[in-house]
Amino acid sequence: MTGTRIAALGHYQPAKVLTNHDLAELVDTDDAWITSRVGIRTRHIGGPDEPVDELAAHAAGKALAAAGLTPDDIDLVLVATSTAIDRSPNTAARVAARLGMTSPATMDLNVVCAGFTHALATADHAVRAGGSRRALVIGADKMSAVADWTDRTTCVLVGDGAGAAIVEAVDDEEPGAVRGIGPVLWGSVPEMGHAVRIEGTPPRFAQEGQSVYRWATQQLPALARQACERSGIGPEELAGVVLHQANLRIIEPLAAKIGAVNAIVARDVVDSGNTSAASIPLALAKLVERGELASGAPVLLFGFGGNLSYAGQVVRVP
C-alpha cells in the first residue's frame, strides 16, 4: 500500500505591509475597531506587478529548496485559488512555467478559503492511487485584487500570500512508517453558498459575516473532531491546530470547542489577515519554520469558508 507524507513546506508574502492605521486613511475605521472585531493588525498587499501565480511560484520554490528537489521531480501541480487572473492558462500552468517544469499535470481548485485542504486531499488521493509520485500543492490568493476598498466590513480582513507543500509517496509497510496525511473529512452547505461571495465585474469579495460566524462556531467543531477520529487521534493528542485564518473571533472559540487542550493554535491572521486559500499553508509553514512544531507532530488542518465548504485532515509535520 502506498501512503503519503508532506516532505517540505514553503511560504511567501509580498513586501508591502498595510497596517490598521493605513486603512483608517482609506475608509471610516480605526485600529481599535478592527482589532476588537477581527483581531487583525497588519496584512501584506501585492502590487500591480505581483500576480497571484508569482506569489505561488515563490512559495513553491521555497518548498522545493527545503525538500532538496528540482522542479522536474514534480509530476502534479495543484493550485488552490479563487483569484486566478484568467480562465486559461490556469494558475497551476503559470506556476509550472515560472518554475521551468517540463511536463507536469496542472490543475486549479477553486474552493475559496477551504481550497488548500481540498487540494491537499486531492494530491493525497492521486499519490495513493498511483496517479502521481510527487505533487506540489499550493494555496495562493491575492485577495486585495477583489477587495471592495470602500467597505470597511470586508476590506479590513484581506491580505495576499501563498503557501506550498510537497506531497510524496511513502511505503506504508516500511517498519515504523507513519502516514503523514490522514483521511480527509469534507463537505459543504450548498444552500448557504451565497454567504461568502466573489462575484460581479470586476469581481468583488462580500460576505454575510454573522451567518458565517454562527456556522463556523456552532457547526464546525464537531466536524473538526470527526476529522481527528478518521486519523485515530483524539483532539487532546494534537500538537497543533491550524484553522483557516478568517478572524480571531472565529478561530479562538472554534479551537476551544474542538478540545485540543495541548495544541498550539495558529493565529497568523493577526499579522497576515485573511489570505483565503493561502492562510493554512502560510500559518503551518511559519509554525514549522519557527520551530514551534516538532517533526512528526500531529496537526489538524481545517479549512472552511466560500460555498460554505469545509475540509480537514490530520497531518504530520515534515
N, C-alpha and C positions, 0 to 999 in steps of 0.2 A: 504494500500500500504506500502511495506517495502522500506525504504531508507537506506542509509549508511552514515557512518562517519569514519574519521580517529581518533581512540581513543588514539593513542600514537605513538611516533617515537623513533628510536634509530640509532646510527651510530657507526662505528668503522674503525680505520685506523692502519696499522702496525706502530711500534715504529720507525723504521728506516726512516730517512729523507734524501733525496738526493737533494742537492742544485744545482743551475746552475754552481757554481764553481766546484762541484764534477763532473758534466757532462763534464766540459771542460778538465778533465783529461782522459776522455774516447773517446771523438770524437772532431773534429775540430769545436769548438763553444766557446762562452763565454757568460757571464751574459747579456751584452748589446744586443747581437744578439738575445738571447732568449726572453728577456723581451720586446724588440721592436716589435717582430713578433707575439708572442703569449701571452705575459703578465704573464707567469708563473715564479715563483721564487723558489718554492720548491715543492716536491711531496713525498708521503710516498710509500715505497717499501717493499713488503713482502719477507721474507726469504724463503729458500727451504723447511722449515718445517712449512710454513703457507699457506696451500692450500686455494683456494677460498671459499670452504664450511666452513672453520674455520672462515674466515673473516665474512661471512654471519651469522654464528651462534652467534658470539659476538654481532653483531648489533641487531639480533633478541632477544637475551637475554636482552639487554638494553630496547628494546621496550616493551617486556613483563613485565619487572620490572616497567617501567613507567606507564603501564596500570593497574598494580596490578593484573596481570593474571598469571596463571601457563601454562606450555606447553600443558596440556591436555584440556585447554579451547579453543584450536585452532583445527578446523576441516579441514582447507585447507592451504597448504603451496605453495606459488608461488615464484620461484626464477628467476629473470631476469639476465641472464649472457651469455656471449659469450666466456668465458674462463673456461668452465667446464673441469674437469680432465678426465672424462671418459664418454662414451655414456650411460653406465648403471653401477651402480645405478646413477640416476641423482643427481644434486646438492641439490635439494629440499629434496630428501630422505636422503641424507647425513646430511643435517641440522637437519631434524626431528630426526634422530638417535642421533646426538650430543646433542640435547635438551631433549632426553628421551621421545619423544612423542609416543603414543601408536597406533593410527590408523587414522592419517590424510590423506587426498588425497594430493599427492605431484606431482608438475609439474614444469619443467623448461620452460622458454620462451627465445628464442634467437632472439631478435630484436636489438641487439648491444646497441648503445647509447640511443635509444628510448625505451629500454626494460622496465624500471621501470614504465613509464606512460602507456605502453601497459598492464603490469601486474596489475597495479592499476585499470585500466578499467575492466580487466577480473575479478578481485575479486569483484568489484562493481556490475558487471552483475551477478556473481554467487550468491552473497548475496541477491540481489534484486529478483532474480528468485527463491530463496528458496533452492538453492543447497548447501549453506554454511551459517552458523550463524556468524562465526568469522574467518577471514582469516589473515594469516601472509604473507605480501608482502615484498620481499627483492630484492634490486638491488645490485649485488656484482660482481666485476670483479678484476682479477689480471692481469692487462694489462702488467706489467713488464715481465710476462711469455711469452708473444707473441711479445714483442718489438724486433726490429732489432737494437741492440745497436751499429751498425756501421753506421746507417742512421741518421744524425743529424736533418733531417727534421721531423722525427716521434718520435725518442726516447726521445726527449726533452719534448714531450707532455704528456707521460703516467704516471699514478700513480695507486695505488691499494687502495681498500677500499670497504665498504659496508654500506648501509643504509636500514632501515626496517620501515614498518608501519603496525599497527594493524587496519584492516578494520572490522567494526562490523555493525550489523543491528540496525536501529532506526525506530521508528514508525512515519511515515510521518504525521499522523493525530494528533499526540500529540500537544497540544497548544504550539505555539512558536517554534515548531521544524524547524530547518533549515537544508536542505540537505547538508551533509558535503562533498560529492563528486559529482561534476557536470557531465553532459554528455560529453563523450569523442568525440573529433574530431580526426580521424586517417586516415592514408593512406600511400602511398609510390610512388616512381617513379622507377618502376622495370627496365626500360631500362637503368637507370643510376646506378644500383646497384653495378657496378664494381668500382665506385668512392671511396668506402671505403671497404677494404677487410681484412679478417683474414684467410689466406689460405696457403696451402703448408704443407710439412712435414720436419721439425717441422713447425707448423703454425706461420706465421709472419704477423704483422699489417702493412698495407700500405694504402695510400690514394692519391687521386688526389686533393691536397689542394685547388687549385684555383677553381676547379669545385664545390667543397663542399662550399667554401666561397660564390661564386656567388649565388648558390641555396639557401643557408641559409639566406643571407642578402636581396635577391631580392624576393624570393617566399614565405618564411615562415611568414613574418609579417602579411599578410592578413589572413593566416590560423590561426595564433595565435589569431587574433581579432575574427575570427569566433568561436573559442573555447570559448571565453568570451561571445559572443552572445548566444551561446547554454545554458549558465547558467543565461542569463538575466542580465549580468553585463557589464557595459562599462569599457574599459581599464582604464579610469580615476578613477574608483571606486576601483581598485585593491590596496591592501596594500603591495603586494609583487609580484615579478616576478622571478621565478626560472626556468631558461632555462638549457638545457644540457650544462655542463661546458666544452665546446670544447676548446675555447681560447677567450681571451678578444676582439680580433679583430672581432670576430663573435658576442659575447654576447652584446657588447655595442651598435653597430649600430642596431642590431635586436631589442633590448629592446627599443631603441629610436623610432624606426618605429612603434612599437606596440601602442605607445601613452599612456603608463601607467605613467603619469607625476607625480603621487603622491606615486608611489610604491618604495619600497626598491628592488633593483636589486641584486640578489646573484652574488658574484664574488669569490666564493670559489676556482675557478680554479687557482687563484694566489698562494694559499698555498697547493693545493691538486693535481694540474694537471688534465688531462683528465682521469677520472676513469670510463668512459663508462656508463654502466647501473647503477653504484653506484652514479653518480655525482648529480643527482637531489635529491634523499633522503638524501645524505650526506649534501648538501647545505641547504636543508629545515630544517633538524634536528638541524643544527648548529644555524641557524637564530632563531629558536624557543628556543633552549637552552640558547642563549644569551639574550633572552627577546626582540628581535628586532621586533617580530611579536606577536600581542596580540591574545589571544584565540578567535576563531571565525572569525578572519580576513580572507578576501578572497585573495587567492594567485593563480596565474596562474602557472601551471606546464606545461612545453613544452619540450618534448624530440625529438631529431632528430639525424640522422646520418646514420649508416650502413643500407644497402639496399636502401638508401635514403628513409628511413621510418620516419614518424613523428606521434606523438600523444600528445594531450594536453587536459587538463581539469582544471577547477577552483575548488579548494578545500578550505575548512575551516580549519584553524589551530586548532589542539586539545588544 
